[in-house]
């Protein structure tokens, strides 16, 4: 950039990440919480994946004032919703290595734009066992593009001192690294196992773990929200 030239315009992408426990709790409280954050993109884990999952995902999106972008039953319960302000450029589901006797796992990749500024959001729910998570992370990172700002949102199923979490931070920045607020469980909060990661060099602001009576009614996990600076 030439000396004295104005900085490139920046827009802020607001992302919410939440494990919603299969919508087995208070869905009205869940929808009110999501609407109240006015997100551009919502990344959910344990969204509907059986028994009319497409209709249930669409109904949830409508209640939140959003639209379904990709995921649900065809992505092992990972679901991405977005506001109409987001332009969707491309979507994909990435299958993660399967471990016998465990649930199938996948990641959802959404390439979009907000006010002309490109971004990628990746939603994931890593496995329950350490070896399973160790096998998932390299495949997940291979799905992270290196050519634009990328947010990886998910339930890591381990804390920040775990090997899978550390492997993710070798490539990405843990947005909540300076905030030890636990995300699980809502009724007995002890562990930070849900996270937002972002490409190095992408500014982040407003990271927050939401903790309200509505959240406690809506799921056993607390949602995370943050904004990410994009340039056109």
VMD Tcl script that draws the C-alpha trace (Angstrom):
set ca {
  {0.00 0.00 0.00}
  {1.37 3.42 -0.89}
  {2.35 5.77 1.94}
  {-0.63 7.83 3.07}
  {-3.17 5.59 1.29}
  {-6.31 4.82 3.31}
  {-6.62 1.41 4.94}
  {-8.76 -1.15 3.16}
  {-12.39 -1.13 4.33}
  {-13.09 -3.68 7.05}
  {-16.32 -5.45 7.91}
  {-16.90 -7.53 11.00}
  {-18.27 -11.05 10.72}
  {-20.16 -12.15 13.84}
  {-20.00 -15.91 14.44}
  {-21.82 -17.91 17.10}
  {-20.78 -21.47 17.98}
  {-22.99 -23.82 20.03}
  {-23.47 -27.50 20.80}
  {-27.27 -27.72 21.01}
  {-27.62 -31.29 22.34}
  {-29.92 -32.52 19.62}
  {-32.55 -29.86 20.43}
  {-33.60 -31.93 23.43}
  {-33.92 -28.87 25.68}
  {-35.81 -25.55 25.43}
  {-35.71 -24.68 21.73}
  {-37.56 -21.40 22.30}
  {-34.79 -20.28 24.68}
  {-32.18 -21.44 22.17}
  {-33.76 -19.48 19.33}
  {-34.14 -16.36 21.46}
  {-30.48 -16.54 22.47}
  {-29.32 -16.89 18.88}
  {-31.53 -14.06 17.65}
  {-30.34 -11.85 20.48}
  {-26.71 -12.02 19.31}
  {-27.63 -11.00 15.73}
  {-25.05 -13.36 14.20}
  {-24.05 -13.47 10.55}
  {-23.08 -17.16 10.83}
  {-24.14 -19.80 13.37}
  {-22.23 -23.06 13.70}
  {-24.05 -25.82 15.58}
  {-22.99 -29.22 16.83}
  {-25.45 -32.02 17.65}
  {-28.06 -30.47 15.38}
  {-30.84 -32.74 14.08}
  {-29.40 -35.65 12.09}
  {-32.16 -38.29 12.16}
  {-35.96 -38.30 11.93}
  {-36.87 -35.50 9.51}
  {-33.64 -33.67 10.18}
  {-33.97 -31.43 7.10}
  {-37.38 -30.13 8.18}
  {-36.24 -29.67 11.78}
  {-33.11 -27.78 10.72}
  {-35.15 -25.52 8.44}
  {-37.68 -24.87 11.22}
  {-34.89 -23.96 13.63}
  {-33.34 -21.60 11.10}
  {-36.69 -19.83 10.60}
  {-37.15 -19.41 14.34}
  {-33.69 -17.84 14.53}
  {-34.33 -15.53 11.55}
  {-31.65 -17.35 9.53}
  {-31.35 -19.81 6.65}
  {-29.77 -23.24 6.42}
  {-26.48 -23.19 4.54}
  {-25.17 -26.76 4.86}
  {-25.10 -29.70 7.21}
  {-27.32 -31.63 9.56}
  {-27.84 -35.33 8.97}
  {-25.43 -35.48 6.05}
  {-22.67 -33.91 8.20}
  {-22.98 -35.95 11.40}
  {-24.99 -33.25 13.14}
  {-22.82 -30.27 12.24}
  {-25.00 -27.47 10.86}
  {-24.25 -23.98 9.55}
  {-26.92 -21.27 9.46}
  {-26.46 -17.75 8.12}
  {-28.22 -14.42 7.80}
  {-29.30 -13.06 4.45}
  {-26.38 -10.61 4.63}
  {-24.05 -13.51 3.82}
  {-23.40 -14.55 0.23}
  {-22.65 -18.28 0.04}
  {-20.00 -19.10 -2.54}
  {-19.33 -22.78 -1.91}
  {-20.06 -25.52 0.64}
  {-18.66 -28.96 1.37}
  {-18.82 -31.76 3.92}
  {-15.51 -33.35 4.90}
  {-15.70 -36.85 6.37}
  {-13.35 -37.44 9.29}
  {-11.70 -40.82 9.95}
  {-14.18 -43.28 11.42}
  {-13.43 -45.09 14.66}
  {-15.19 -48.38 15.32}
  {-17.91 -48.21 17.99}
  {-17.92 -44.39 17.83}
  {-20.25 -41.97 16.05}
  {-19.33 -40.97 12.49}
  {-17.78 -37.50 12.42}
  {-17.58 -34.80 9.77}
  {-16.80 -31.14 9.24}
  {-18.85 -28.55 7.35}
  {-16.95 -26.03 5.21}
  {-18.73 -22.86 4.05}
  {-17.03 -20.29 1.86}
  {-18.95 -17.04 1.89}
  {-18.71 -13.27 1.71}
  {-20.01 -10.42 3.82}
  {-20.34 -7.04 2.10}
  {-17.96 -8.32 -0.57}
  {-15.32 -9.54 1.93}
  {-14.55 -13.27 1.55}
  {-14.29 -15.73 4.42}
  {-14.49 -19.42 5.26}
  {-16.21 -20.97 8.27}
  {-15.54 -24.57 9.27}
  {-17.78 -26.33 11.79}
  {-16.71 -29.52 13.54}
  {-17.37 -31.82 16.50}
  {-14.28 -33.89 17.31}
  {-14.50 -37.41 18.68}
  {-14.86 -38.62 22.25}
  {-11.53 -40.45 22.51}
  {-8.01 -39.09 22.30}
  {-6.86 -41.35 19.43}
  {-10.00 -40.48 17.48}
  {-9.40 -36.74 17.87}
  {-5.75 -37.18 16.92}
  {-6.85 -38.78 13.65}
  {-9.43 -36.06 13.01}
  {-7.24 -32.97 13.36}
  {-4.93 -33.46 10.34}
  {-7.92 -34.10 8.06}
  {-9.71 -31.07 9.49}
  {-6.68 -28.82 8.98}
  {-6.34 -30.02 5.39}
  {-9.82 -28.58 4.83}
  {-8.80 -25.14 6.13}
  {-7.98 -22.88 3.17}
  {-4.87 -20.77 3.31}
  {-6.01 -18.07 0.92}
  {-8.65 -16.22 2.99}
  {-9.73 -15.51 6.58}
  {-11.02 -18.72 8.15}
  {-12.89 -19.38 11.38}
  {-12.97 -22.92 12.77}
  {-15.80 -23.35 15.27}
  {-16.58 -26.46 17.20}
  {-16.82 -28.75 20.17}
  {-13.27 -30.04 20.64}
  {-14.22 -32.53 23.36}
  {-11.05 -31.73 25.28}
  {-9.54 -28.72 27.03}
  {-6.81 -26.39 25.79}
  {-4.03 -28.51 27.30}
  {-5.06 -31.53 25.23}
  {-3.05 -32.73 22.21}
  {-5.79 -32.17 19.62}
  {-6.38 -28.61 20.83}
  {-2.63 -27.92 20.79}
  {-2.38 -29.31 17.27}
  {-5.11 -26.94 16.12}
  {-3.26 -23.96 17.59}
  {-0.14 -24.85 15.61}
  {-2.03 -23.55 12.56}
  {-4.76 -21.37 14.06}
  {-5.27 -18.84 16.84}
  {-7.43 -19.76 19.84}
  {-9.68 -16.70 20.14}
  {-10.62 -17.50 23.73}
  {-7.11 -18.27 24.95}
  {-7.17 -15.37 27.41}
  {-10.65 -16.14 28.72}
  {-10.84 -19.28 30.91}
  {-14.65 -19.17 31.18}
  {-15.87 -22.78 30.99}
  {-18.28 -23.79 28.25}
  {-19.45 -27.13 29.68}
  {-21.67 -27.83 31.36}
  {-24.25 -25.11 31.84}
  {-25.38 -26.51 35.19}
  {-21.92 -27.45 36.49}
  {-19.46 -25.34 34.47}
  {-15.96 -26.75 34.78}
  {-14.31 -27.15 31.36}
  {-13.66 -25.04 28.27}
  {-14.15 -27.62 25.52}
  {-15.86 -25.48 22.88}
  {-13.80 -23.07 20.82}
  {-13.44 -20.51 18.09}
  {-10.16 -20.57 16.15}
  {-9.13 -18.14 13.42}
  {-6.43 -17.77 10.81}
  {-3.29 -15.97 12.04}
  {-3.42 -12.25 11.37}
  {-7.21 -11.99 11.29}
  {-8.38 -9.54 13.98}
  {-10.94 -10.76 16.49}
  {-12.98 -8.80 19.01}
  {-15.84 -9.25 21.46}
  {-15.18 -12.90 22.34}
  {-17.75 -13.99 24.90}
  {-19.08 -17.15 26.48}
  {-22.78 -16.54 26.94}
  {-24.11 -17.41 30.38}
  {-27.75 -16.59 31.00}
  {-30.80 -18.43 32.38}
  {-31.95 -18.84 28.76}
  {-28.68 -20.57 27.86}
  {-29.04 -22.97 30.80}
  {-32.52 -23.91 29.58}
  {-31.41 -24.29 25.96}
  {-28.48 -26.74 26.13}
  {-25.83 -28.36 28.30}
  {-23.15 -26.29 26.52}
  {-22.69 -22.54 26.60}
  {-22.47 -20.74 23.24}
  {-19.49 -18.67 22.12}
  {-19.66 -15.51 20.05}
  {-16.99 -13.27 18.52}
  {-16.46 -10.92 15.59}
  {-13.75 -11.27 12.95}
  {-12.37 -8.47 10.78}
  {-12.57 -9.02 7.04}
  {-11.18 -6.84 4.26}
  {-12.73 -6.29 0.87}
}
mol new
graphics top color blue
foreach p $ca { graphics top sphere $p radius 0.5 }
foreach p [lrange $ca 0 end-1] q [lrange $ca 1 end] { graphics top cylinder $p $q radius 0.2 }
display resetview
